[in-house]
Amino acid sequence: MIIKIEAIVREDKMEDVIEALNAIEVNGITVSQVMGHGVQKGYAELVRGQEVIINLIPKIKFEIVVSSEEWEKKTIEAIRAAAKTDEVGDGKIFSYELKSALRIRTGDTGYDALNP
């Protein structure tokens, strides 16, 4: 089984999450800067004396592909523990099964495409 994990976390938690993933020896990650909002719907900020509503909040998106449900659980728990602040806006983690994976260089597929 091939599983993709996507995590959206606070910008200031990026390094903590990377360290947590390195600690459990996750082999590959993709990290992107993204914008969005959840329950909090943004925030108000004063700019030159005017209140401005900021609807989209900068976040960090992690994408990780793992080769088993065991790795899925370990990876999700590492991200959750590293990203948690107990405040609104901590983020979300999603996981879903992928149909296939292919390593471009070698043509390896499935499990072989994910492991060194």
Sine and cosine of phi, psi and omega as CSV:
sin_phi,cos_phi,sin_psi,cos_psi,sin_omega,cos_omega
0.00,0.00,0.71,-0.71,0.06,-1.00
-0.93,-0.37,0.77,-0.64,-0.08,-1.00
-0.80,-0.59,0.72,-0.69,0.08,-1.00
-0.97,-0.24,0.72,-0.69,0.04,-1.00
-0.90,-0.43,0.78,-0.63,0.10,-1.00
-0.87,-0.50,0.77,-0.64,0.01,-1.00
-0.79,-0.62,0.75,-0.67,0.09,-1.00
-0.94,-0.34,0.87,-0.49,-0.08,-1.00
-0.73,-0.68,0.20,-0.98,0.06,-1.00
-0.88,0.47,0.55,-0.84,0.02,-1.00
-0.85,0.53,-0.65,0.76,-0.07,-1.00
-0.96,0.28,-0.04,1.00,0.03,-1.00
-0.97,-0.22,0.02,1.00,-0.06,-1.00
-0.84,0.55,-0.79,0.61,-0.04,-1.00
-0.90,0.44,-0.62,0.78,0.04,-1.00
-0.88,0.48,-0.67,0.74,0.00,-1.00
-0.93,0.37,-0.68,0.73,0.03,-1.00
-0.86,0.50,-0.70,0.72,0.03,-1.00
-0.88,0.48,-0.66,0.75,0.00,-1.00
-0.91,0.42,-0.64,0.77,0.03,-1.00
-0.93,0.36,-0.63,0.77,0.07,-1.00
-0.89,0.45,-0.62,0.79,-0.03,-1.00
-0.89,0.46,-0.53,0.85,0.03,-1.00
-0.99,-0.13,0.13,0.99,0.09,-1.00
0.90,0.43,0.69,0.73,0.16,-0.99
-0.94,0.34,0.77,-0.63,-0.13,-0.99
-0.97,0.24,-0.62,0.78,-0.09,-1.00
-0.60,-0.80,0.65,-0.76,0.06,-1.00
-0.65,-0.76,0.44,-0.90,0.18,-0.98
-0.87,-0.50,0.73,-0.69,-0.04,-1.00
-0.83,-0.55,0.74,-0.67,0.01,-1.00
-0.74,-0.68,0.53,-0.85,0.18,-0.98
-1.00,0.05,0.78,-0.63,-0.02,-1.00
-0.74,-0.67,0.18,-0.98,0.06,-1.00
-0.80,-0.61,0.59,-0.81,0.05,-1.00
0.02,-1.00,-0.10,-0.99,0.10,-1.00
-0.43,-0.90,0.38,-0.92,0.06,-1.00
-0.86,-0.52,-0.76,-0.65,-0.05,-1.00
-0.84,0.54,-0.61,0.79,-0.11,-0.99
-0.94,0.33,-0.31,0.95,0.07,-1.00
0.84,0.55,0.50,0.87,0.02,-1.00
1.00,-0.01,-0.30,-0.95,-0.05,-1.00
-0.40,-0.91,0.25,-0.97,0.04,-1.00
-0.98,-0.20,0.60,-0.80,-0.01,-1.00
-0.65,-0.76,0.59,-0.81,0.08,-1.00
-1.00,0.05,0.83,-0.56,0.05,-1.00
-0.80,-0.59,0.92,-0.39,-0.04,-1.00
0.79,0.61,0.67,0.74,0.05,-1.00
0.99,0.15,-0.05,1.00,0.01,-1.00
-0.96,-0.27,0.68,-0.73,0.08,-1.00
-0.98,0.19,0.80,-0.60,0.01,-1.00
-0.87,-0.49,0.74,-0.68,0.03,-1.00
-1.00,-0.02,0.85,-0.53,0.05,-1.00
-0.99,-0.16,0.95,-0.33,-0.07,-1.00
-1.00,0.08,-0.53,0.85,-0.03,-1.00
-0.94,-0.35,0.78,-0.63,-0.08,-1.00
-0.96,-0.29,0.70,-0.71,0.05,-1.00
-0.92,0.40,0.70,-0.71,0.01,-1.00
-0.67,-0.74,0.15,-0.99,0.09,-1.00
-0.90,-0.44,0.72,-0.69,0.02,-1.00
-0.93,-0.37,0.82,-0.58,0.09,-1.00
-0.97,-0.24,0.68,-0.74,0.11,-0.99
-0.81,-0.58,0.82,-0.57,-0.06,-1.00
-0.69,-0.72,0.69,-0.72,0.07,-1.00
-0.91,-0.41,0.78,-0.63,-0.03,-1.00
-0.83,-0.55,0.26,-0.96,-0.17,-0.99
-0.97,-0.23,0.08,1.00,0.00,-1.00
-0.32,-0.95,0.25,-0.97,0.06,-1.00
-0.92,0.39,-0.53,0.85,0.06,-1.00
-0.87,0.49,-0.72,0.69,0.02,-1.00
-0.93,0.37,-0.55,0.84,0.06,-1.00
-0.86,0.52,-0.77,0.64,-0.03,-1.00
-0.89,0.46,-0.72,0.70,0.00,-1.00
-0.88,0.47,-0.67,0.74,-0.04,-1.00
-0.93,0.37,-0.72,0.70,0.01,-1.00
-0.88,0.47,-0.68,0.73,0.00,-1.00
-0.91,0.41,-0.63,0.77,0.03,-1.00
-0.89,0.46,-0.69,0.72,0.01,-1.00
-0.91,0.42,-0.74,0.67,-0.03,-1.00
-0.85,0.53,-0.73,0.68,-0.04,-1.00
-0.90,0.44,-0.62,0.78,-0.04,-1.00
-0.97,0.23,-0.50,0.86,-0.11,-0.99
-1.00,-0.08,-0.23,0.97,-0.13,-0.99
-0.96,0.30,0.77,-0.64,0.12,-0.99
-0.83,-0.55,-0.11,0.99,-0.09,-1.00
0.93,0.38,0.34,0.94,0.04,-1.00
-0.93,-0.38,0.43,-0.90,0.12,-0.99
-0.86,0.52,0.68,-0.73,0.02,-1.00
0.99,-0.15,0.17,0.99,0.03,-1.00
-0.89,0.46,-0.49,0.87,0.06,-1.00
0.86,-0.52,-0.21,-0.98,-0.03,-1.00
-0.62,-0.78,0.42,-0.91,0.11,-0.99
-0.80,-0.60,0.75,-0.66,0.02,-1.00
-0.84,-0.54,0.54,-0.84,0.13,-0.99
-0.63,-0.77,0.54,-0.84,0.02,-1.00
-0.39,-0.92,0.42,-0.91,-0.02,-1.00
-0.98,0.22,0.69,-0.73,0.05,-1.00
-0.99,-0.17,0.52,-0.86,0.01,-1.00
-0.96,0.29,-0.66,0.75,-0.05,-1.00
-0.37,-0.93,0.23,-0.97,0.11,-0.99
-0.58,-0.81,0.58,-0.82,0.00,-1.00
-0.63,-0.78,0.78,-0.62,0.10,-0.99
-1.00,0.08,0.89,-0.46,-0.10,-0.99
-0.86,0.51,-0.72,0.70,-0.09,-1.00
-0.86,0.51,-0.71,0.71,-0.13,-0.99
-0.96,-0.27,-0.32,0.95,-0.10,-1.00
0.99,0.11,0.04,1.00,0.06,-1.00
-0.85,0.53,0.59,-0.80,0.02,-1.00
-0.81,-0.59,0.23,-0.97,0.06,-1.00
0.85,0.52,-0.68,-0.73,-0.03,-1.00
-0.82,0.58,-0.66,0.75,-0.04,-1.00
-0.90,0.44,-0.48,0.88,0.01,-1.00
-0.95,0.30,-0.35,0.94,-0.08,-1.00
-1.00,-0.09,-0.30,0.95,-0.12,-0.99
-0.91,-0.41,0.57,-0.82,-0.05,-1.00
-0.89,0.46,0.00,0.00,0.00,0.00
